[in-house]
Amino acid sequence: MEYIFEDLTVVELAGVLAGPAVGNFFSELGAKVIKVENKRSGGDVTRQWRQPGEPSKGPSAYFSSVNWNKDSLLLDLGDTEDKQKVIGLIEEADIVITNFKKGDDKKFGLTFDDLKAINPTIIQGHISGFGTESDRLAYDLILQAETGFMSMNGQPDSPPTKMPLALIDVLAAHQLKEGILCALLKQKEKPDQAFRVDVSLYDSAIASLINQATNWLMNGKVPRRIGSLHPNIAPYGEIFTTADGRLVTLAIGSDRQFNDLCDILGADELADQFEYQHNEARVENRKALSDILKEHIRNFEADLFLEKCQNNFVPAAEIKNLQQVFESDKSQRLLLKEEKEGRQTIRPKTTVFNICQ
């Protein structure tokens, strides 16, 4: 699988996260990815996004998160000689990834028509913030604010809260990857055909609202900030403290799972009470149910409780920080390491699927 795209060449004329994440997808699977960075600004802006105390040598950790196994070139599209180098790269490429601001593709002579003139079978994957006709700057935070994600995220008494990663960028990258893969499939039918795939962060965010969107569209329910709780399921997302002071949570999706949880806790009578027999009733009475469950779970040490849940197919987990996550063998096998510009970079794989014959 890691060499499935070894015959592909990708030119990445995109910075920050969404576009580079698409290039990263292809580089992980064997494609030759050439990342063209803006020489005037010192390269991709995320090279400058270092945490306090982070080494100044080599790429930043942020930059490293989506730029694995790429060849980076610092070029200036406004310079005639550099522009010719980019044209030469496009002539030999299969895919070009762009995130030009509105009008920049015309300014640099790299519209889709220009790209087709350079390479008649090129596939262009383009990321924009609010669509190709908008010149509004769009960082992930702005999209989380504009599309309802922040309004739903946080505790009931907290202000709207952004998620702690650039989720909208990641979602848009997935959409663009899917579109490019569809274009590659179409080229099997029409090998001489060029394709352009457009994805906006805004559209990707709206498409990803899924059940929260339908709760409003079909039921007229505006989602409230309820922390980790689920608006349609209970107990789901409540946080419990075990006898040894560790934090665990539950995701009870069925009456069977709830009955088995009650059996584990030695609280079979709960499953028979009308207020908790079925999911809708548990959602209605989730606060009272949570208080009861807290009293039972605090009598268990975490390992024993989680083992019993796992053995009985009851969804439960310890709430771990990233140090705990990456100390596990299970996560270690997903890491990619690379020596880049004098610094070892380490990041999780983004291509984690397996295909068998």
C-alpha positions as CSV (number, residue, x, y, z in Angstrom):
1,M,0.0,0.0,0.0
2,E,2.8,2.4,0.8
3,Y,3.8,2.4,-2.9
4,I,0.4,2.5,-4.5
5,F,1.0,6.0,-6.0
6,E,4.7,5.5,-6.8
7,D,4.0,6.5,-10.5
8,L,2.3,9.7,-9.6
9,T,4.0,13.2,-9.4
10,V,2.2,15.9,-7.3
11,V,3.1,19.5,-7.3
12,E,1.9,21.3,-4.2
13,L,1.3,25.0,-4.6
14,A,-0.5,25.3,-1.2
15,G,0.4,26.2,2.3
16,V,-0.7,25.9,5.9
17,L,-2.7,22.7,6.5
18,A,-5.6,21.7,4.3
19,G,-3.7,21.7,0.9
20,P,-0.5,20.2,2.4
21,A,-2.5,17.5,4.1
22,V,-3.7,16.4,0.6
23,G,-0.1,16.3,-0.6
24,N,0.8,14.4,2.5
25,F,-1.8,11.7,1.7
26,F,-0.1,11.1,-1.7
27,S,3.4,11.2,-0.3
28,E,2.6,8.6,2.3
29,L,1.4,6.3,-0.4
30,G,4.6,6.6,-2.5
31,A,3.9,9.6,-4.8
32,K,6.7,12.1,-5.6
33,V,5.4,15.3,-4.0
34,I,7.2,18.6,-4.8
35,K,6.2,21.3,-2.4
36,V,6.7,24.8,-3.9
37,E,7.0,27.4,-1.1
38,N,6.9,31.1,-1.3
39,K,10.5,32.3,-1.3
40,R,9.6,35.9,-0.5
41,S,8.0,35.0,2.8
42,G,10.5,32.4,3.8
43,G,8.4,29.4,2.9
44,D,5.2,27.9,4.2
45,V,4.0,30.2,7.1
46,T,3.7,27.2,9.4
47,R,7.5,27.0,9.5
48,Q,7.2,30.0,11.8
49,W,4.5,28.4,14.1
50,R,6.8,27.1,16.8
51,Q,5.8,26.6,20.4
52,P,7.8,28.4,23.1
53,G,11.0,26.6,23.7
54,E,10.8,24.6,20.5
55,P,14.2,24.2,18.7
56,S,14.8,26.8,16.0
57,K,16.7,24.3,13.9
58,G,14.8,22.4,11.2
59,P,11.1,22.5,10.5
60,S,8.5,23.3,13.2
61,A,6.5,20.5,14.6
62,Y,3.4,22.1,13.1
63,F,4.9,22.2,9.6
64,S,6.1,18.6,10.1
65,S,2.5,17.4,10.8
66,V,1.5,17.5,7.1
67,N,4.7,17.6,5.1
68,W,6.2,14.2,5.3
69,N,8.5,12.9,2.6
70,K,8.1,15.9,0.3
71,D,10.8,17.7,-1.7
72,S,10.6,21.4,-0.8
73,L,11.6,24.2,-3.2
74,L,11.7,27.9,-2.3
75,L,10.5,29.7,-5.4
76,D,8.9,33.1,-6.3
77,L,6.0,32.9,-8.8
78,G,6.6,36.6,-9.5
79,D,10.1,35.9,-10.7
80,T,10.3,34.9,-14.4
81,E,13.0,32.3,-13.9
82,D,11.3,30.7,-10.9
83,K,8.0,30.8,-12.7
84,Q,9.5,28.8,-15.5
85,K,10.8,26.2,-13.1
86,V,7.2,25.8,-11.8
87,I,5.9,25.4,-15.3
88,G,8.5,22.7,-15.9
89,L,7.3,20.9,-12.8
90,I,3.7,21.1,-13.9
91,E,4.5,19.7,-17.3
92,E,5.7,16.5,-15.7
93,A,3.1,16.3,-13.0
94,D,-0.1,14.3,-12.7
95,I,-1.7,16.5,-9.9
96,V,-1.4,20.1,-8.9
97,I,-2.7,21.2,-5.5
98,T,-3.5,24.9,-5.0
99,N,-5.0,27.2,-2.5
100,F,-4.6,30.5,-4.4
101,K,-6.5,33.5,-3.0
102,K,-9.1,34.9,-5.4
103,G,-7.4,36.4,-8.4
104,D,-3.9,35.0,-7.7
105,D,-4.3,32.2,-10.2
106,K,-4.8,34.9,-12.9
107,K,-2.0,37.1,-11.6
108,F,0.4,34.2,-11.8
109,G,-0.9,32.8,-15.0
110,L,-1.9,29.5,-13.4
111,T,-5.7,29.3,-13.9
112,F,-7.2,25.9,-14.8
113,D,-7.1,26.9,-18.5
114,D,-3.4,27.9,-18.1
115,L,-2.6,24.6,-16.4
116,K,-4.4,22.6,-19.1
117,A,-2.3,24.5,-21.7
118,I,0.8,23.5,-19.9
119,N,-0.3,19.9,-19.2
120,P,-3.4,18.6,-21.0
121,T,-4.0,15.8,-18.6
122,I,-3.4,17.6,-15.3
123,I,-5.7,17.2,-12.3
124,Q,-6.0,20.3,-10.3
125,G,-7.2,20.1,-6.7
126,H,-8.1,23.5,-5.3
127,I,-8.9,24.5,-1.7
128,S,-10.6,27.8,-0.9
129,G,-12.1,29.2,2.3
130,F,-15.5,30.4,1.4
131,G,-15.6,29.4,-2.3
132,T,-13.7,30.5,-5.4
133,E,-15.6,33.7,-5.7
134,S,-14.8,34.9,-2.2
135,D,-11.7,36.8,-1.3
136,R,-12.3,36.4,2.4
137,L,-9.4,35.1,4.4
138,A,-10.3,31.8,6.1
139,Y,-8.3,30.2,8.9
140,D,-9.8,27.1,10.6
141,L,-10.9,29.1,13.6
142,I,-13.0,31.5,11.4
143,L,-14.7,28.5,9.8
144,Q,-15.4,26.9,13.2
145,A,-17.0,30.2,14.2
146,E,-19.0,30.7,11.0
147,T,-20.4,27.1,10.7
148,G,-21.7,26.5,14.2
149,F,-18.9,24.3,15.5
150,M,-17.8,26.8,18.2
151,S,-21.3,27.5,19.3
152,M,-21.9,23.8,20.1
153,N,-18.5,23.2,21.7
154,G,-17.7,23.8,25.4
155,Q,-19.4,23.4,28.8
156,P,-22.8,24.9,29.5
157,D,-21.3,27.8,31.4
158,S,-18.3,28.3,29.2
159,P,-18.0,30.6,26.2
160,P,-18.1,29.1,22.7
161,T,-14.9,27.1,22.3
162,K,-12.9,26.1,19.3
163,M,-11.8,22.5,19.0
164,P,-8.1,22.0,19.8
165,L,-7.1,21.1,16.3
166,A,-7.8,22.4,12.8
167,L,-10.7,20.1,12.2
168,I,-12.3,22.0,9.3
169,D,-8.9,21.9,7.4
170,V,-8.7,18.2,8.0
171,L,-12.3,17.6,6.8
172,A,-11.7,19.7,3.7
173,A,-8.5,17.8,3.0
174,H,-10.4,14.6,3.1
175,Q,-13.0,16.0,0.7
176,L,-10.3,17.1,-1.8
177,K,-8.6,13.8,-1.6
178,E,-11.8,12.0,-2.5
179,G,-12.4,14.4,-5.4
180,I,-8.9,13.9,-6.8
181,L,-9.3,10.1,-6.5
182,C,-12.6,10.3,-8.4
183,A,-10.8,12.3,-11.1
184,L,-8.1,9.7,-11.3
185,L,-10.8,7.1,-11.8
186,K,-12.4,9.2,-14.5
187,Q,-9.1,9.4,-16.3
188,K,-9.2,5.7,-16.7
189,E,-12.2,6.3,-19.0
190,K,-10.8,9.5,-20.5
191,P,-7.0,9.4,-20.2
192,D,-6.6,12.6,-22.2
193,Q,-9.0,14.6,-20.0
194,A,-7.9,17.3,-17.5
195,F,-10.0,17.7,-14.4
196,R,-10.4,20.4,-11.7
197,V,-11.6,19.6,-8.2
198,D,-12.8,22.5,-6.0
199,V,-13.4,22.2,-2.3
200,S,-14.2,25.0,0.1
201,L,-13.6,24.9,3.9
202,Y,-17.1,26.3,4.3
203,D,-18.9,23.6,2.3
204,S,-16.8,20.9,4.0
205,A,-17.8,22.2,7.5
206,I,-21.5,22.4,6.7
207,A,-21.4,18.9,5.2
208,S,-19.7,17.6,8.4
209,L,-22.4,18.8,10.8
210,I,-24.3,15.5,10.2
211,N,-26.6,14.7,13.1
212,Q,-26.3,18.1,14.7
213,A,-27.5,19.6,11.4
214,T,-30.5,17.2,11.1
215,N,-31.4,17.8,14.8
216,W,-32.0,21.4,13.7
217,L,-33.3,20.8,10.2
218,M,-35.8,18.1,11.2
219,N,-36.6,18.8,14.9
220,G,-35.9,22.6,15.2
221,K,-33.5,22.0,18.0
222,V,-30.6,24.4,18.2
223,P,-27.6,22.5,19.8
224,R,-26.6,23.8,23.2
225,R,-23.1,23.5,24.7
226,I,-23.3,20.4,26.8
227,G,-19.6,19.5,27.0
228,S,-18.9,15.9,26.0
229,L,-22.5,14.8,26.4
230,H,-24.5,13.6,23.4
231,P,-27.8,15.3,22.5
232,N,-29.4,12.0,21.5
233,I,-27.8,9.3,23.7
234,A,-27.3,8.7,27.4
235,P,-25.2,7.9,29.3
236,Y,-22.7,9.2,26.7
237,G,-19.8,11.5,27.5
238,E,-20.4,11.8,31.3
239,I,-17.1,11.7,33.2
240,F,-16.6,9.5,36.2
241,T,-13.8,9.1,38.7
242,T,-12.8,5.6,39.7
243,A,-11.5,4.5,43.1
244,D,-7.9,5.1,42.1
245,G,-8.6,8.6,41.0
246,R,-8.6,8.0,37.2
247,L,-11.2,9.5,34.8
248,V,-13.4,7.2,32.6
249,T,-16.3,7.8,30.3
250,L,-19.0,5.8,28.7
251,A,-20.7,5.7,25.3
252,I,-23.9,3.6,25.9
253,G,-25.6,3.3,22.5
254,S,-28.2,0.6,23.2
255,D,-30.5,-0.8,25.9
256,R,-28.5,-4.0,25.8
257,Q,-25.3,-2.1,26.6
258,F,-27.0,-0.3,29.5
259,N,-28.4,-3.5,30.9
260,D,-24.9,-5.0,30.8
261,L,-23.4,-1.9,32.4
262,C,-25.9,-2.2,35.3
263,D,-24.9,-5.9,35.7
264,I,-21.2,-4.9,35.9
265,L,-22.0,-2.3,38.5
266,G,-24.2,-4.6,40.5
267,A,-27.1,-2.3,39.9
268,D,-29.5,-4.4,38.0
269,E,-32.5,-2.6,39.5
270,L,-31.5,0.5,37.5
271,A,-32.2,-1.3,34.2
272,D,-35.8,-2.1,35.3
273,Q,-36.7,1.5,36.4
274,F,-39.0,3.2,33.9
275,E,-36.8,6.4,34.0
276,Y,-33.8,4.5,32.6
277,Q,-35.3,1.5,30.6
278,H,-34.9,3.0,27.2
279,N,-32.6,5.6,25.6
280,E,-35.1,8.4,25.3
281,A,-35.9,8.1,29.0
282,R,-32.2,8.0,29.9
283,V,-31.6,11.2,27.9
284,E,-34.5,12.9,29.7
285,N,-33.2,11.8,33.1
286,R,-29.5,11.9,32.3
287,K,-28.5,14.1,35.3
288,A,-30.1,11.8,37.9
289,L,-28.7,8.7,36.1
290,S,-25.2,10.2,36.0
291,D,-25.3,10.9,39.8
292,I,-26.3,7.3,40.5
293,L,-23.6,5.9,38.1
294,K,-20.9,8.1,39.8
295,E,-21.6,6.4,43.2
296,H,-21.2,3.0,41.7
297,I,-18.2,3.6,39.5
298,R,-16.2,5.2,42.3
299,N,-16.1,1.8,44.0
300,F,-14.1,0.3,41.1
301,E,-10.5,0.7,40.2
302,A,-10.1,1.8,36.6
303,D,-8.4,-1.2,35.2
304,L,-10.9,-3.6,36.7
305,F,-13.9,-1.5,35.5
306,L,-12.6,-1.1,32.0
307,E,-11.7,-4.8,31.8
308,K,-15.2,-5.8,32.8
309,C,-16.7,-3.4,30.3
310,Q,-14.5,-4.7,27.5
311,N,-15.3,-8.3,28.3
312,N,-19.0,-7.5,28.2
313,F,-18.9,-5.3,25.0
314,V,-19.8,-2.1,26.9
315,P,-18.1,0.9,25.3
316,A,-16.0,2.6,28.0
317,A,-12.6,4.3,28.1
318,E,-10.1,6.0,30.3
319,I,-9.6,9.7,29.4
320,K,-5.9,9.9,28.5
321,N,-3.5,12.8,27.7
322,L,-1.3,12.6,24.7
323,Q,1.7,11.4,26.7
324,Q,-0.3,8.4,27.7
325,V,-1.6,7.9,24.2
326,F,1.8,7.8,22.6
327,E,3.4,5.6,25.2
328,S,1.2,2.8,24.0
329,D,2.5,0.2,21.5
330,K,-0.8,0.5,19.6
331,S,-0.1,4.2,18.7
332,Q,3.7,3.7,18.3
333,R,3.2,1.5,15.2
334,L,1.4,4.4,13.5
335,L,4.3,6.9,13.8
336,L,6.4,8.1,10.9
337,K,9.9,9.4,11.5
338,E,12.0,11.4,9.1
339,E,15.3,13.4,9.2
340,K,14.4,16.8,7.7
341,E,16.6,19.9,7.5
342,G,18.7,18.7,10.5
343,R,15.8,17.8,12.8
344,Q,14.1,14.4,13.3
345,T,10.4,14.8,12.7
346,I,7.8,12.5,14.2
347,R,4.2,12.4,13.3
348,P,1.2,10.0,13.1
349,K,0.4,8.4,9.8
350,T,-2.7,9.8,8.1
351,T,-3.2,6.8,5.8
352,V,-4.2,4.2,8.2
353,F,-6.4,2.0,6.0
354,N,-5.5,-1.5,4.8
355,I,-6.4,-3.1,1.4
356,C,-6.2,-6.8,1.0
357,Q,-6.4,-9.0,-2.0
